[in-house]
Each structure stands twice: as C-alpha cells, then as structure tokens.
Amino acid sequence: MDQRILPLAALLLMNSVMAAPADLTLRYDQPAASWMREALPIGNGYLGAMLIGGVDTDQIQFNEESLWIGDESDTGSYQAFGDVWVRFGAAAAQPAAAVKPATATVSATPPGYRRELDLNRAVHSVGFVQAGVTHRREAFASYPARVMAFRYTADKPGALTGSVELTDSHKAVIRAAGDTLTATGSLAGFTYRGGSSKKKPGDSYALALSYAAQVRVLNEGGTVAVQGDRIVFTNVTTLTLILSAGTDFVQDRTQGWKDVAKLDQVVARQQAASARGWDALLAEHLGDYQKLFGRVSLDLGTSPAAALTTNARLQAISTTGQRDPQLETLLFQFGRYLLISSSRPGTLPANLQGKWCNTNNSPWRSDYHTNVNIQMNYWPSDVTNLSECFQPYADWIQSIREVRVTATRTELNKAGWAMRGESGLFGGCSWEWQLGAAAWLLQNSYDHYRFTGNKDYLRTHAYPAMKEVCAFWIESLITEADGSLVTPVDFSPEHGPKQAGIAFNQQWVWDLFTSTIEASEVLGVDPELRAQLTAMKARLLPPKIGSWGQLLEWRDELTNQPAGKEGTLDTPSDKHRHMSHLIGLFPGRQISLQQTPQLAEAARVSLDARGDVSTGWSTAKKINLWARLQDGDHAHKIISKLFNFVTDTGFNYVDGGGLYANLLDAAPPFQIDGNFGYTAGVCEMLLQSHLDEIHLLPALPKVWAASGSVSGLKARGGFTVDMQWADGKVTTYRITSAVPQAVLVRVNGELKKVRSEQR
Ligand code: FUC
C-alpha cells in the first residue's frame, strides 16, 4: 500500500472535517433589478425559474425545457414560457402588465431585506420586515416531483392579502378555477425572428408543440377565490404555490416527437405535489439534490469578504484587485448547482442559457451550438462527480442521429452524419456546416465512458454514433498526392476563410478515430473497421508549426489575407475567441506536454498570443487550456479576468467576458457555458487523467498553493480522488474505486503505481 494513503483514523478525521458544509450562499440586499444580471435561477432539469425576490410584486419568470419551436430541418428556437405574478396589498390592485417590478420593488425595499440562494440546499429565500411583520419566502425546484414550489409566510396571522396571476408568452388561454390557474396553448405559427434564421416572418415549421401550465394556490389561514382570470387571497398567513408545466414533446422520432398524453401529466403532477404539501416536497427535494451536490467539496482558503453581498464581493475584486478565494469556490460549486438544476436523467441537455430564457428571440436561439458551446456545458459533469447529469446530452445525441443521417445524405451526399453550427430539439440545424462538430459531440460521449467505465452505455449510445460519424469521415477525407488524408473545405469555427485541412477538423478526426479504435477493442467488435481506422489515422495530415512558433489554425500559414483583414489572421495580433486549433490540447488528447512537447509548445505560443481577455466562454476555455499546459499561474490569471464584474446588459463578443451580480457568466450576454467551463477549469488545475494516469495538482497556482483540499473529484477509469495540499505539495491523497485496482498516479513530481481502495 502506498505510504501516502492515510490510515483509517486520519481519513475519518479528514472526512469529518470535509463533511461540514461550507457556506455556499449567494447573498443580496435588494430585489433583482435585472433578469440577466441579478435574478437568481432555480431549476429541476425540466423547469427553470428566475426569481427577483420582489417585496410588493414578486415575479416568477419560468421556463419549460421542451418549449421549442423548430423541426427536423431548422433549429428553431427555445422559448420563454411565462410568469407567475404574486402581488401584495396595494400592488394587487394593478393589472400584471402594468407592473414593472424592477423599479416598483426597488423603491419599496424595507431595511434588513435579504435575498439568498443556498447552494447546499438549492433553496432560494427572501426575508424582510415590513410594517412590523416578518416575512419569509422560499422557493425550490423539485426533480422527483417535477414541480416548483414557492412559499410566502408572515409571522402575523392573516397578514397576506393580494393576488396571483399567470401570464404566458404565446397567446395561451388562461383560466382561473377554484384555487388553480391554468394556461393552455400551441406554438403553431411562431417563428424565430433573431439572426441567421432560414425562416421569414409568416413561415411555419413542420412541427408545432402544444403546452400547458398550472399554478395551484394553497392557503393556511384566510381565503382564496377566483376574480376574473386571477386568484385573490385574503388574510392568509402562509401562501404556497405549486407550479407545473409541460408540452406534448416526446423524445422519439418514431412517434413524430409528440404524445398528447403528456399534457395530462402536467395536471397530475400538480395535483400529486399539492396533495403532499410543502414539508414533504422540501424533504424529498433536499434528499434528491444533496445526494448529488454533496459529493464534492473544495477548500481554496477563506475570505474576509465572505459575509458581504455577492455583488459587493465582485465589486471589491474589480476595484481593488483583491482576491476572494471563497468566491472562487462558490463559483465552482455554482457551476455544479447549475448543472444539477438544468440537466437530470430524463430531461433535455442544457442549452446556451441552461434552461433559463426570458424571451422568444433569445441570443442565438438559446440553442445547442455545436462548435464549442454544448460541449463546454458538459465538461464538468463527470469530473465533478455528476455523471448522471450527462445523460440528457447522450439521449439528445441518440434521438437526433437519424435526422442527421438523412440531412447529411440529402445535403452533402455522404454516409454517416454531420452537424451545422446551430441545432435544436428535433435535430434540425441552421447556419454553416461545421464538419468536425459531430466528432466533438462524440468526444464528450466517449469521455463519459472513460470516466464511468459503463460498457452498456458505450455499446448502446456512444459507439454506434461514433461508427456513423467515422463513416462520414471515411467517405469525406481527401487523399493528397503524397498519400496524406485531409478534411474537405470547412470553416474554422467562426474565423477566417474556409479551407481544406483546417486544424479543427484534422484534430477531431484524429480524436474520433483514436476513440473508436479503443472502443471497438473494449467491446470486442469490428476488427476490420479497427484496422481501417488505424491505417487511416496514421495518414492524417498532422498538426503543423508556423513561422512564429505557433500551431497553425489553417492548413497553410495564411499570407494572403482577405481585404481589410490584414494582420488579423494567424499573426500574434489575432485575438479570436475560438482557438479551434488547440482542441487537441484540451479537451482532446492529441497534444500534450508529456507526449508531444513540441506541439504543446506551439499550442502555448498560439494561446499566449490570443491574450488573456475575451468573451466569457472563451475565457473559461483558456483556463482549461493553460491548465493542460500545466501553467497554474497563467490559468489563475485567466480566472481573475473571468471575475470581471459586468454591470450592464450589453452585448460584446470580443473582450467583455465576466460575471454578472448573480454569478451567471456574461459572454456578454448571459451564456451558461462560461459557468460550466470555469468549474471544469478548476478541476483541470487540480486533477488531470486524460493520459491514462492520475496527475494530482498538475497546475496549482501560487495563490492556491499555501493549503487547500478537494474531495470527490472523479478521474477516468472510475476513480474518486480526495486530497489535501500544503506549500504547493500534495500532503495526503486517497483514490477509491468500486473494485480496488492498480492505477498510475503522478504526485509531487513522481509517477507511481498504487492500488486504489474499495469505495
Ligand atoms: C459561439 C461563439 C459566439 C456565441 C455563440 C453562441 O459560436 O462564437 O460568440 O457565443 O457561440
């Protein structure tokens, strides 16, 4: 046994220290004045809500994940569902449409107001004292019950009088009956009016989903009654709302993607949850959520600022440059919170805004972007011990394979399948072809197998899709005069002219072939295909180093720039956000310091030239890239850029990346991939396992070196890793797995073979 593996007594002590939950709370002293910058998200994968915590007028803006327009030929767009308005006292006299909560509530904020999101419990709460009455309000989204629950309480009996209304974004019929509000409607006739759509106003999609939502208003004390299309409550002490919503979407092409029975379940879920009541729902929610969230703890040090409001902490970092290590930890765990809240088994994958979206023309349709964004959403799932959260992504890929095969045959006349840059719920795509993107989806997919070792999943989900995309590339690769294989003309994501042999595609084909060869061995199938892929992989045009030591993004070093573009492509002044030629370094495994040091150095030159400031998701990507180059200090320098406090709601795709007050990542605008990319980046700094060894602290920055600990991270091969460090060195570590087995561990500069412990 390795001497660094601690005796049991020490481990018990370490676990008991780690078991005390850290304070992981986002705190504010005002209601949210902006949906994007300040409202706080809750979600259960199926439903999401952004909460403003209003005092007299409370707005619950909510989403249902399958509320999509689009079809098998066009991306369409994710849609906003609607709002629940809860208005108290005089505010209840106003019609919902006239209420502007951002201004109405801020001016009325009582002193002592608190608004919090507790990540340890996934519960949102608001507290304040008004006219001598103490108010407490809580909200959570339950995955097991598939509803969201909201509770308003006052310590003075009968103190709550007001109204509840339901509004919708698509001309639904709204009815109030008894204590229940119901919205029913259809998405027929709605099209996306944002940019790069194939559709013109008035066009329709081949599919149109129907939808429904219900809000049940439950009272303790006082009365509730229907008044027009709203419900009024009078002299209530505790008001509980149960919100259920859904569409007739079913993730099955053979059923035409629809099943009308799904709409009845909206009512059934509301009734079942209402019958159980707040306490039972909350207890069930905590058990469900904490089972996942509690698996990982991280300690990067304490901050004097931890008791301040979250916006004050961001402000302090921006103005003084002072670090706030507990905020770094909070943001890490926020990424895990967001993943659990937006991606659970049986749900759809997290889109560009997770599941949170308040408009029907959201930026980039709130879609599944495949040239980096959806992939980035799933970077933290396995390594942060949330493998279950990966399942929606795998299921979505599975569900659209046939659609993609048909589109690829029809539009490109090739076998297998490929994606365009934008894609939607039903597999319809829009914008440019992005030929390497499908291989990237499958890199995530195969990596999920590498983490979990789940051969059933590999056999049924990842491997069949990998074979199909291999078929596309076997037909599409071009043989050069010297025998090398080159990918056809394509776009290096969102950058420069289209060319054959771009690094992005060459590297993704290398990755796909490598993984498919491995997978066929694991499953003991397809020896001929394996031999063919092995031979073709050896002939793939390799990555090339350019005149200033950089890795080439295009096949040739571009010297003839298009007019007006001089000096911007493939020069040290090119700051483009995508860095698509570095995917072999991260998240791929073609380029590494250990195995291809010259290419790794060229990747470093390229990455360095792109600079430290970019959009939110690109900044997060750079953390991971610097971590793979084992430069912890540079990775942390990028983290400090991500803590740029963004206080407006403008767009900036060049250098505006940062965080809003609610810790959602600002691309800008809000785009959730930056949150997930950051969480993955912190892991990549602490633990790497892509080269079939577990490397502890591969990129520990000086600012984290003094002491710290992490427990529950996952390494490929099904291992769980706990460790502590001091003065930049690992002091204790423990590696466990379902079955004890030999594993290579690189620790404090030494590579050792150890045996994992039974988990
Ligand atoms: C990528 C980026 C854009 C934007 C879009 C949603 O393609 O290049 O900046 O974030 O995704």
Boltz pocket constraint, residues with backbone or C-beta under 6 A from the ligand:
constraints:
  - pocket:
      binder: B
      contacts: [[A, 352], [A, 363], [A, 364], [A, 369], [A, 371], [A, 373], [A, 494], [A, 615], [A, 617], [A, 653], [A, 667], [A, 671]]
      max_distance: 6.0
